């Protein structure tokens, strides 16, 4: 969370008047140089590696701080916003993750012998769901209704995502934006889920996936598929949104489907292809020619 990183740097007892543009620039530099630690392994074999932070991640921190100061100005606590004098980092790290439909098909073909990865990616590719939403899916229990299951899970202090095989929907309660939603389940996806539950001996009421981390198998599949770009969960989410846009669906519908509230965040995930842009230009030209011929 942006708030946690900012508090860790500036301190809980920091006076907001001491946060100057210079101090914010120093914060940006510390985040760039510090990167992030990635944990791997278990028990005595736990290892950490450092990865660079994406510019968009650091920019979110700065945007959060800007919003804080804007609110303080409204309340009369401060007179100006120091963030206004701070430049955002250039975000050039978002377009290389969008996969074509052919690349997604090849990826799925290469992991068909890894049932849990194939199913998880298939769900993500056909719904645009986040990794956390997919990996937190729970299998329905016929002894209680989905509504009762939701109430029980809330009493335990955590939200749970469900697979409703009666209505053919994914019931998403544990979501990043805190706005629960329902996502349609395609017949092919439903059949694969049923086969996976049976073959993997998954218990009713439990998690669909035992594995919480699929990075290594995903990377091995990317290499086997000979896809020359980085593949992550975001790749399938971005590709789903981009394809929906290419097919002409309105932005509001796509945002509602994938649970993306912020326009600025949506623009980072939605990337019209050059081919799609050409198709739009060709359609406009076709309409114009048609109108001219009618004169």
Phi and psi in degrees as GROMACS dihedral restraints (atoms count N, CA, C in turn):
[ dihedral_restraints ]
;  ai    aj    ak    al  type     phi  dphi    fc
    3     4     5     6     1   -58.9    20    10
    4     5     6     7     1   -41.1    20    10
    6     7     8     9     1   -60.1    20    10
    7     8     9    10     1   -40.7    20    10
    9    10    11    12     1   -63.7    20    10
   10    11    12    13     1   -45.0    20    10
   12    13    14    15     1   -64.7    20    10
   13    14    15    16     1   -40.5    20    10
   15    16    17    18     1   -67.6    20    10
   16    17    18    19     1   -41.0    20    10
   18    19    20    21     1   -67.1    20    10
   19    20    21    22     1   -38.3    20    10
   21    22    23    24     1   -62.9    20    10
   22    23    24    25     1   -33.8    20    10
   24    25    26    27     1   -83.1    20    10
   25    26    27    28     1   -50.8    20    10
   27    28    29    30     1   -85.0    20    10
   28    29    30    31     1   -22.7    20    10
   30    31    32    33     1    93.5    20    10
   31    32    33    34     1   148.7    20    10
   33    34    35    36     1   -64.6    20    10
   34    35    36    37     1   -31.2    20    10
   36    37    38    39     1   -97.4    20    10
   37    38    39    40     1    17.8    20    10
   39    40    41    42     1   -68.8    20    10
   40    41    42    43     1   135.9    20    10
   42    43    44    45     1   -83.3    20    10
   43    44    45    46     1   125.8    20    10
   45    46    47    48     1   -59.5    20    10
   46    47    48    49     1   -24.7    20    10
   48    49    50    51     1   -70.1    20    10
   49    50    51    52     1   -16.8    20    10
   51    52    53    54     1   -85.9    20    10
   52    53    54    55     1    -7.6    20    10
   54    55    56    57     1   -86.6    20    10
   55    56    57    58     1    99.9    20    10
   57    58    59    60     1  -104.8    20    10
   58    59    60    61     1   167.0    20    10
   60    61    62    63     1   -54.2    20    10
   61    62    63    64     1   -36.9    20    10
   63    64    65    66     1   -64.2    20    10
   64    65    66    67     1   -42.3    20    10
   66    67    68    69     1   -66.9    20    10
   67    68    69    70     1   -34.2    20    10
   69    70    71    72     1   -69.2    20    10
   70    71    72    73     1   -38.0    20    10
   72    73    74    75     1   -63.3    20    10
   73    74    75    76     1   -38.4    20    10
   75    76    77    78     1   -64.9    20    10
   76    77    78    79     1   -37.3    20    10
   78    79    80    81     1   -63.2    20    10
   79    80    81    82     1   -45.6    20    10
   81    82    83    84     1   -56.5    20    10
   82    83    84    85     1   -44.9    20    10
   84    85    86    87     1   -63.1    20    10
   85    86    87    88     1   -41.1    20    10
   87    88    89    90     1   -64.9    20    10
   88    89    90    91     1   -36.5    20    10
   90    91    92    93     1   -69.6    20    10
   91    92    93    94     1   -39.8    20    10
   93    94    95    96     1   -64.5    20    10
   94    95    96    97     1   -46.6    20    10
   96    97    98    99     1   -73.2    20    10
   97    98    99   100     1   -32.3    20    10
   99   100   101   102     1   -76.5    20    10
  100   101   102   103     1   -33.1    20    10
  102   103   104   105     1    61.9    20    10
  103   104   105   106     1  -149.7    20    10
  105   106   107   108     1  -139.9    20    10
  106   107   108   109     1   150.1    20    10
  108   109   110   111     1   -94.2    20    10
  109   110   111   112     1   130.5    20    10
  111   112   113   114     1  -108.9    20    10
  112   113   114   115     1   122.5    20    10
  114   115   116   117     1   -92.4    20    10
  115   116   117   118     1   138.9    20    10
  117   118   119   120     1  -144.2    20    10
  118   119   120   121     1   158.8    20    10
  120   121   122   123     1    85.0    20    10
  121   122   123   124     1   174.4    20    10
  123   124   125   126     1  -138.1    20    10
  124   125   126   127     1   163.1    20    10
  126   127   128   129     1    58.8    20    10
  127   128   129   130     1  -128.4    20    10
  129   130   131   132     1   -78.8    20    10
  130   131   132   133     1    -6.2    20    10
  132   133   134   135     1  -102.9    20    10
  133   134   135   136     1    20.4    20    10
  135   136   137   138     1   -70.1    20    10
  136   137   138   139     1   130.1    20    10
  138   139   140   141     1  -129.6    20    10
  139   140   141   142     1   154.4    20    10
  141   142   143   144     1  -123.2    20    10
  142   143   144   145     1   141.3    20    10
  144   145   146   147     1  -131.3    20    10
  145   146   147   148     1   153.5    20    10
  147   148   149   150     1   -98.0    20    10
  148   149   150   151     1   137.2    20    10
  150   151   152   153     1  -127.8    20    10
  151   152   153   154     1   146.9    20    10
  153   154   155   156     1   -68.7    20    10
  154   155   156   157     1   144.8    20    10
  156   157   158   159     1   -79.3    20    10
  157   158   159   160     1   145.1    20    10
  159   160   161   162     1   -73.4    20    10
  160   161   162   163     1   144.7    20    10
  162   163   164   165     1   -53.0    20    10
  163   164   165   166     1   -37.4    20    10
  165   166   167   168     1   -62.1    20    10
  166   167   168   169     1   -34.1    20    10
  168   169   170   171     1   -64.8    20    10
  169   170   171   172     1   -46.0    20    10
  171   172   173   174     1   -68.6    20    10
  172   173   174   175     1   -38.1    20    10
  174   175   176   177     1   -62.2    20    10
  175   176   177   178     1   -33.8    20    10
  177   178   179   180     1   -64.2    20    10
  178   179   180   181     1   -37.5    20    10
  180   181   182   183     1   -61.3    20    10
  181   182   183   184     1   -45.1    20    10
  183   184   185   186     1   -67.2    20    10
  184   185   186   187     1   -38.8    20    10
  186   187   188   189     1   -64.6    20    10
  187   188   189   190     1   -38.3    20    10
  189   190   191   192     1   -61.8    20    10
  190   191   192   193     1   -45.1    20    10
  192   193   194   195     1   -64.2    20    10
  193   194   195   196     1   -38.2    20    10
  195   196   197   198     1   -61.1    20    10
  196   197   198   199     1   -42.7    20    10
  198   199   200   201     1   -64.7    20    10
  199   200   201   202     1   -36.7    20    10
  201   202   203   204     1   -61.7    20    10
  202   203   204   205     1   -46.6    20    10
  204   205   206   207     1   -68.3    20    10
  205   206   207   208     1   -35.4    20    10
  207   208   209   210     1   -61.6    20    10
  208   209   210   211     1   -39.7    20    10
  210   211   212   213     1   -67.7    20    10
  211   212   213   214     1   -39.6    20    10
  213   214   215   216     1   -63.6    20    10
  214   215   216   217     1   -34.5    20    10
  216   217   218   219     1   -65.4    20    10
  217   218   219   220     1   -42.5    20    10
  219   220   221   222     1   -60.5    20    10
  220   221   222   223     1   -37.2    20    10
  222   223   224   225     1   -82.4    20    10
  223   224   225   226     1    -6.8    20    10
  225   226   227   228     1    81.8    20    10
  226   227   228   229     1    15.8    20    10
  228   229   230   231     1   -82.6    20    10
  229   230   231   232     1   -31.1    20    10
  231   232   233   234     1  -135.7    20    10
  232   233   234   235     1   162.6    20    10
  234   235   236   237     1  -101.5    20    10
  235   236   237   238     1   -23.4    20    10
  237   238   239   240     1  -142.2    20    10
  238   239   240   241     1   165.7    20    10
  240   241   242   243     1  -111.3    20    10
  241   242   243   244     1   108.0    20    10
  243   244   245   246     1   -64.1    20    10
  244   245   246   247     1   -21.2    20    10
  246   247   248   249     1   -69.1    20    10
  247   248   249   250     1   -23.4    20    10
  249   250   251   252     1   -60.7    20    10
  250   251   252   253     1   -23.3    20    10
  252   253   254   255     1   -97.1    20    10
  253   254   255   256     1     8.6    20    10
  255   256   257   258     1  -107.3    20    10
  256   257   258   259     1   130.6    20    10
  258   259   260   261     1   -83.2    20    10
  259   260   261   262     1   139.2    20    10
  261   262   263   264     1   -77.8    20    10
  262   263   264   265     1   153.7    20    10
  264   265   266   267     1   -73.9    20    10
  265   266   267   268     1   148.2    20    10
  267   268   269   270     1   -72.1    20    10
  268   269   270   271     1   126.9    20    10
  270   271   272   273     1   -97.6    20    10
  271   272   273   274     1   103.3    20    10
  273   274   275   276     1  -123.8    20    10
  274   275   276   277     1    28.6    20    10
  276   277   278   279     1  -121.2    20    10
  277   278   279   280     1    23.1    20    10
  279   280   281   282     1  -113.2    20    10
  280   281   282   283     1   -24.2    20    10
  282   283   284   285     1   -84.0    20    10
  283   284   285   286     1   -15.3    20    10
  285   286   287   288     1   -83.7    20    10
  286   287   288   289     1    -0.1    20    10
  288   289   290   291     1   -99.9    20    10
  289   290   291   292     1   -11.2    20    10
  291   292   293   294     1   -70.8    20    10
  292   293   294   295     1   124.0    20    10
  294   295   296   297     1   -98.3    20    10
  295   296   297   298     1   145.8    20    10
  297   298   299   300     1   -77.6    20    10
  298   299   300   301     1   165.5    20    10
  300   301   302   303     1   -62.4    20    10
  301   302   303   304     1   -36.0    20    10
  303   304   305   306     1   -65.1    20    10
  304   305   306   307     1   -39.6    20    10
  306   307   308   309     1   -66.9    20    10
  307   308   309   310     1   -38.6    20    10
  309   310   311   312     1   -65.2    20    10
  310   311   312   313     1   -43.0    20    10
  312   313   314   315     1   -61.8    20    10
  313   314   315   316     1   -43.4    20    10
  315   316   317   318     1   -63.8    20    10
  316   317   318   319     1   -41.3    20    10
  318   319   320   321     1   -60.3    20    10
  319   320   321   322     1   -46.4    20    10
  321   322   323   324     1   -65.1    20    10
  322   323   324   325     1   -37.2    20    10
  324   325   326   327     1   -62.5    20    10
  325   326   327   328     1   -38.5    20    10
  327   328   329   330     1   -76.2    20    10
  328   329   330   331     1   -18.1    20    10
  330   331   332   333     1  -112.8    20    10
  331   332   333   334     1    19.4    20    10
  333   334   335   336     1   -66.2    20    10
  334   335   336   337     1   -19.5    20    10
  336   337   338   339     1   -92.1    20    10
  337   338   339   340     1     6.0    20    10
  339   340   341   342     1  -118.8    20    10
  340   341   342   343     1    83.0    20    10
  342   343   344   345     1   -50.6    20    10
  343   344   345   346     1   -45.6    20    10
  345   346   347   348     1   -66.4    20    10
  346   347   348   349     1   -38.6    20    10
  348   349   350   351     1   -70.5    20    10
  349   350   351   352     1   -43.5    20    10
  351   352   353   354     1   -59.2    20    10
  352   353   354   355     1   -46.0    20    10
  354   355   356   357     1   -66.3    20    10
  355   356   357   358     1   -45.7    20    10
  357   358   359   360     1   -61.6    20    10
  358   359   360   361     1   -45.0    20    10
  360   361   362   363     1   -68.9    20    10
  361   362   363   364     1   -37.8    20    10
  363   364   365   366     1   -62.2    20    10
  364   365   366   367     1   -41.5    20    10
  366   367   368   369     1   -64.0    20    10
  367   368   369   370     1   -47.5    20    10
  369   370   371   372     1   -62.5    20    10
  370   371   372   373     1   -42.6    20    10
  372   373   374   375     1   -68.5    20    10
  373   374   375   376     1   -27.8    20    10
  375   376   377   378     1  -101.2    20    10
  376   377   378   379     1    -0.8    20    10
  378   379   380   381     1  -131.6    20    10
  379   380   381   382     1   -19.6    20    10
  381   382   383   384     1    73.5    20    10
  382   383   384   385     1    14.8    20    10
  384   385   386   387     1   -68.3    20    10
  385   386   387   388     1   150.2    20    10
  387   388   389   390     1   -71.5    20    10
  388   389   390   391     1   159.6    20    10
  390   391   392   393     1   -57.2    20    10
  391   392   393   394     1   -45.3    20    10
  393   394   395   396     1   -63.0    20    10
  394   395   396   397     1   -31.5    20    10
  396   397   398   399     1   -73.5    20    10
  397   398   399   400     1   -39.6    20    10
  399   400   401   402     1   -70.1    20    10
  400   401   402   403     1   -47.5    20    10
  402   403   404   405     1   -73.9    20    10
  403   404   405   406     1   -11.5    20    10
  405   406   407   408     1  -102.4    20    10
  406   407   408   409     1    15.5    20    10
  408   409   410   411     1   -70.7    20    10
  409   410   411   412     1   137.5    20    10
  411   412   413   414     1  -116.3    20    10
  412   413   414   415     1   149.0    20    10
  414   415   416   417     1   -82.1    20    10
  415   416   417   418     1   136.1    20    10
  417   418   419   420     1   -66.3    20    10
  418   419   420   421     1   150.4    20    10
  420   421   422   423     1  -113.6    20    10
  421   422   423   424     1   118.7    20    10
  423   424   425   426     1   -63.7    20    10
  424   425   426   427     1   -17.6    20    10
  426   427   428   429     1   -75.7    20    10
  427   428   429   430     1   -20.6    20    10
  429   430   431   432     1  -134.8    20    10
  430   431   432   433     1   157.8    20    10
  432   433   434   435     1   -80.2    20    10
  433   434   435   436     1   164.7    20    10
  435   436   437   438     1   -59.9    20    10
  436   437   438   439     1   -39.6    20    10
  438   439   440   441     1   -64.3    20    10
  439   440   441   442     1   -41.8    20    10
  441   442   443   444     1   -65.9    20    10
  442   443   444   445     1   -39.4    20    10
  444   445   446   447     1   -62.6    20    10
  445   446   447   448     1   -40.3    20    10
  447   448   449   450     1   -62.9    20    10
  448   449   450   451     1   -43.8    20    10
  450   451   452   453     1   -65.0    20    10
  451   452   453   454     1   -41.0    20    10
  453   454   455   456     1   -63.0    20    10
  454   455   456   457     1   -42.9    20    10
  456   457   458   459     1   -66.5    20    10
  457   458   459   460     1   -35.3    20    10
  459   460   461   462     1   -67.7    20    10
  460   461   462   463     1   -33.8    20    10
  462   463   464   465     1   -66.5    20    10
  463   464   465   466     1   -29.0    20    10
  465   466   467   468     1   -80.5    20    10
  466   467   468   469     1    -3.0    20    10
  468   469   470   471     1    91.4    20    10
  469   470   471   472     1    11.7    20    10
  471   472   473   474     1  -144.4    20    10
  472   473   474   475     1   149.9    20    10
  474   475   476   477     1   -90.9    20    10
  475   476   477   478     1   149.6    20    10
  477   478   479   480     1  -132.2    20    10
  478   479   480   481     1   142.5    20    10
  480   481   482   483     1   -95.3    20    10
  481   482   483   484     1   140.3    20    10
  483   484   485   486     1  -122.1    20    10
  484   485   486   487     1   157.0    20    10
  486   487   488   489     1  -106.3    20    10
  487   488   489   490     1   112.5    20    10
  489   490   491   492     1   -97.3    20    10
  490   491   492   493     1   102.1    20    10
  492   493   494   495     1   -79.4    20    10
  493   494   495   496     1    -8.4    20    10
  495   496   497   498     1   -81.8    20    10
  496   497   498   499     1   -45.1    20    10
  498   499   500   501     1   -98.8    20    10
  499   500   501   502     1    -1.5    20    10
  501   502   503   504     1    56.0    20    10
  502   503   504   505     1    56.3    20    10
  504   505   506   507     1  -139.8    20    10
  505   506   507   508     1   154.4    20    10
  507   508   509   510     1   -96.9    20    10
  508   509   510   511     1   121.5    20    10
  510   511   512   513     1   -97.1    20    10
  511   512   513   514     1   106.1    20    10
  513   514   515   516     1  -103.0    20    10
  514   515   516   517     1   107.3    20    10
  516   517   518   519     1  -103.6    20    10
  517   518   519   520     1   -33.7    20    10
  519   520   521   522     1   -91.8    20    10
  520   521   522   523     1    87.1    20    10
  522   523   524   525     1  -126.8    20    10
  523   524   525   526     1   155.9    20    10
  525   526   527   528     1   -66.0    20    10
  526   527   528   529     1   -34.6    20    10
  528   529   530   531     1   -91.0    20    10
  529   530   531   532     1    -0.2    20    10
  531   532   533   534     1    65.8    20    10
  532   533   534   535     1    16.7    20    10
  534   535   536   537     1  -114.6    20    10
  535   536   537   538     1    96.1    20    10
  537   538   539   540     1   -56.3    20    10
  538   539   540   541     1   150.0    20    10
  540   541   542   543     1  -152.1    20    10
  541   542   543   544     1   166.4    20    10
  543   544   545   546     1  -115.1    20    10
  544   545   546   547     1   137.6    20    10
  546   547   548   549     1  -122.3    20    10
  547   548   549   550     1   129.0    20    10
  549   550   551   552     1   -60.6    20    10
  550   551   552   553     1   144.9    20    10
  552   553   554   555     1  -110.7    20    10
  553   554   555   556     1   120.2    20    10
  555   556   557   558     1   -70.7    20    10
  556   557   558   559     1   150.0    20    10
  558   559   560   561     1   -54.7    20    10
  559   560   561   562     1   -42.0    20    10
  561   562   563   564     1   -63.1    20    10
  562   563   564   565     1   -39.0    20    10
  564   565   566   567     1   -66.6    20    10
  565   566   567   568     1   -42.5    20    10
  567   568   569   570     1   -60.9    20    10
  568   569   570   571     1   -44.7    20    10
  570   571   572   573     1   -62.7    20    10
  571   572   573   574     1   -39.7    20    10
  573   574   575   576     1   -67.2    20    10
  574   575   576   577     1   -37.0    20    10
  576   577   578   579     1   -62.3    20    10
  577   578   579   580     1   -46.2    20    10
  579   580   581   582     1   -62.5    20    10
  580   581   582   583     1   -42.0    20    10
  582   583   584   585     1   -65.3    20    10
  583   584   585   586     1   -39.8    20    10
  585   586   587   588     1   -66.4    20    10
  586   587   588   589     1   -42.6    20    10
  588   589   590   591     1   -59.0    20    10
  589   590   591   592     1   -41.2    20    10
  591   592   593   594     1   -70.9    20    10
  592   593   594   595     1   -47.2    20    10
  594   595   596   597     1   -74.4    20    10
  595   596   597   598     1   -32.0    20    10
  597   598   599   600     1   -91.4    20    10
  598   599   600   601     1    -0.4    20    10
  600   601   602   603     1    57.0    20    10
  601   602   603   604     1    44.9    20    10
  603   604   605   606     1   -80.8    20    10
  604   605   606   607     1   136.1    20    10
  606   607   608   609     1   -86.6    20    10
  607   608   609   610     1   144.9    20    10
  609   610   611   612     1   -62.0    20    10
  610   611   612   613     1   137.8    20    10
  612   613   614   615     1    89.7    20    10
  613   614   615   616     1   -13.8    20    10
  615   616   617   618     1   -97.2    20    10
  616   617   618   619     1  -179.1    20    10
  618   619   620   621     1   -68.5    20    10
  619   620   621   622     1   145.5    20    10
  621   622   623   624     1   -69.5    20    10
  622   623   624   625     1   -40.0    20    10
  624   625   626   627     1  -114.0    20    10
  625   626   627   628     1   127.6    20    10
  627   628   629   630     1   -76.7    20    10
  628   629   630   631     1   -34.1    20    10
  630   631   632   633     1   -78.4    20    10
  631   632   633   634     1   128.4    20    10
  633   634   635   636     1  -100.7    20    10
  634   635   636   637     1   -16.1    20    10
  636   637   638   639     1  -128.9    20    10
  637   638   639   640     1   121.3    20    10
  639   640   641   642     1  -121.4    20    10
  640   641   642   643     1    17.7    20    10
  642   643   644   645     1   -61.2    20    10
  643   644   645   646     1   -44.4    20    10
  645   646   647   648     1   -66.3    20    10
  646   647   648   649     1   -45.5    20    10
  648   649   650   651     1   -68.1    20    10
  649   650   651   652     1   -32.6    20    10
  651   652   653   654     1   -66.4    20    10
  652   653   654   655     1   -41.0    20    10
  654   655   656   657     1   -68.8    20    10
  655   656   657   658     1   -39.6    20    10
  657   658   659   660     1   -64.2    20    10
  658   659   660   661     1   -37.8    20    10
  660   661   662   663     1   -69.0    20    10
  661   662   663   664     1   -38.6    20    10
  663   664   665   666     1   -58.7    20    10
  664   665   666   667     1   -43.9    20    10
  666   667   668   669     1   -65.8    20    10
  667   668   669   670     1   -42.0    20    10
  669   670   671   672     1   -64.3    20    10
  670   671   672   673     1   -33.2    20    10
  672   673   674   675     1   -82.4    20    10
  673   674   675   676     1    -6.3    20    10
  675   676   677   678     1    56.3    20    10
  676   677   678   679     1    44.6    20    10
  678   679   680   681     1   -93.0    20    10
  679   680   681   682     1   115.9    20    10
  681   682   683   684     1   -91.1    20    10
  682   683   684   685     1    50.8    20    10
  684   685   686   687     1  -155.5    20    10
  685   686   687   688     1   159.6    20    10
  687   688   689   690     1   -67.0    20    10
  688   689   690   691     1   134.0    20    10
  690   691   692   693     1  -118.2    20    10
  691   692   693   694     1   124.6    20    10
  693   694   695   696     1  -143.4    20    10
  694   695   696   697     1  -179.1    20    10
  696   697   698   699     1   -59.1    20    10
  697   698   699   700     1   -36.0    20    10
  699   700   701   702     1   -62.4    20    10
  700   701   702   703     1   -29.7    20    10
  702   703   704   705     1   -57.1    20    10
  703   704   705   706     1   -45.8    20    10
  705   706   707   708     1   -72.7    20    10
  706   707   708   709     1   -34.0    20    10
  708   709   710   711     1   -67.4    20    10
  709   710   711   712     1   -45.8    20    10
  711   712   713   714     1   -63.8    20    10
  712   713   714   715     1   -42.4    20    10
  714   715   716   717     1   -64.5    20    10
  715   716   717   718     1   -40.3    20    10
  717   718   719   720     1   -61.1    20    10
  718   719   720   721     1   -47.2    20    10
  720   721   722   723     1   -65.8    20    10
  721   722   723   724     1   -40.9    20    10
  723   724   725   726     1   -64.8    20    10
  724   725   726   727     1   -41.4    20    10
  726   727   728   729     1   -67.0    20    10
  727   728   729   730     1   -38.6    20    10
  729   730   731   732     1   -60.9    20    10
  730   731   732   733     1   -40.6    20    10
  732   733   734   735     1   -65.2    20    10
  733   734   735   736     1   -40.0    20    10
  735   736   737   738     1   -63.2    20    10
  736   737   738   739     1   -33.2    20    10
  738   739   740   741     1   -79.7    20    10
  739   740   741   742     1    -3.2    20    10
  741   742   743   744     1    94.8    20    10
  742   743   744   745     1     8.7    20    10
  744   745   746   747     1   -73.3    20    10
  745   746   747   748     1   140.9    20    10
  747   748   749   750     1   -66.7    20    10
  748   749   750   751     1   151.4    20    10
  750   751   752   753     1   -57.2    20    10
  751   752   753   754     1   -40.5    20    10
  753   754   755   756     1   -61.0    20    10
  754   755   756   757     1   -38.8    20    10
  756   757   758   759     1   -68.5    20    10
  757   758   759   760     1   -42.7    20    10
  759   760   761   762     1   -63.6    20    10
  760   761   762   763     1   -44.0    20    10
  762   763   764   765     1   -60.4    20    10
  763   764   765   766     1   -42.3    20    10
  765   766   767   768     1   -65.4    20    10
  766   767   768   769     1   -39.5    20    10
  768   769   770   771     1   -64.2    20    10
  769   770   771   772     1   -45.9    20    10
  771   772   773   774     1   -94.5    20    10
  772   773   774   775     1    -0.9    20    10
  774   775   776   777     1    71.9    20    10
  775   776   777   778     1    38.5    20    10
  777   778   779   780     1  -107.4    20    10
  778   779   780   781     1   112.2    20    10
  780   781   782   783     1   -88.4    20    10
  781   782   783   784     1   -48.4    20    10
  783   784   785   786     1   -73.7    20    10
  784   785   786   787     1   132.3    20    10
  786   787   788   789     1   -64.6    20    10
  787   788   789   790     1   -40.3    20    10
  789   790   791   792     1   -66.5    20    10
  790   791   792   793     1   -39.6    20    10
  792   793   794   795     1   -69.4    20    10
  793   794   795   796     1   -39.7    20    10
  795   796   797   798     1   -59.1    20    10
  796   797   798   799     1   -40.9    20    10
  798   799   800   801     1   -65.4    20    10
  799   800   801   802     1   -25.3    20    10
  801   802   803   804     1   -75.3    20    10
  802   803   804   805     1   -27.4    20    10
  804   805   806   807     1   -94.6    20    10
  805   806   807   808     1   -23.8    20    10
  807   808   809   810     1   -98.8    20    10
  808   809   810   811     1   117.4    20    10
  810   811   812   813     1  -132.1    20    10
  811   812   813   814     1    95.6    20    10
  813   814   815   816     1   -60.4    20    10
  814   815   816   817     1   135.6    20    10
  816   817   818   819     1   -80.6    20    10
  817   818   819   820     1   163.0    20    10
  819   820   821   822     1   -62.2    20    10
  820   821   822   823     1   -35.4    20    10
  822   823   824   825     1   -62.4    20    10
  823   824   825   826     1   -42.4    20    10
  825   826   827   828     1   -64.3    20    10
  826   827   828   829     1   -39.3    20    10
  828   829   830   831     1   -63.3    20    10
  829   830   831   832     1   -40.5    20    10
  831   832   833   834     1   -65.4    20    10
  832   833   834   835     1   -37.8    20    10
  834   835   836   837     1   -62.9    20    10
  835   836   837   838     1   -39.3    20    10
  837   838   839   840     1   -63.5    20    10
  838   839   840   841     1   -46.4    20    10
  840   841   842   843     1   -60.8    20    10
  841   842   843   844     1   -41.3    20    10
  843   844   845   846     1   -66.3    20    10
  844   845   846   847     1   -38.1    20    10
  846   847   848   849     1   -66.2    20    10
  847   848   849   850     1   -42.5    20    10
  849   850   851   852     1   -61.7    20    10
  850   851   852   853     1   -44.1    20    10
  852   853   854   855     1   -62.5    20    10
  853   854   855   856     1   -39.9    20    10
  855   856   857   858     1   -64.0    20    10
  856   857   858   859     1   -41.9    20    10
  858   859   860   861     1   -64.7    20    10
  859   860   861   862     1   -41.9    20    10
  861   862   863   864     1   -64.0    20    10
  862   863   864   865     1   -42.8    20    10
  864   865   866   867     1   -63.4    20    10
  865   866   867   868     1   -38.1    20    10
  867   868   869   870     1   -63.5    20    10
  868   869   870   871     1   -41.5    20    10
  870   871   872   873     1   -67.6    20    10
  871   872   873   874     1   -38.3    20    10
  873   874   875   876     1   -66.7    20    10
  874   875   876   877     1   -37.7    20    10
  876   877   878   879     1   -68.0    20    10
  877   878   879   880     1   -24.1    20    10
  879   880   881   882     1   -77.9    20    10
  880   881   882   883     1   -20.0    20    10
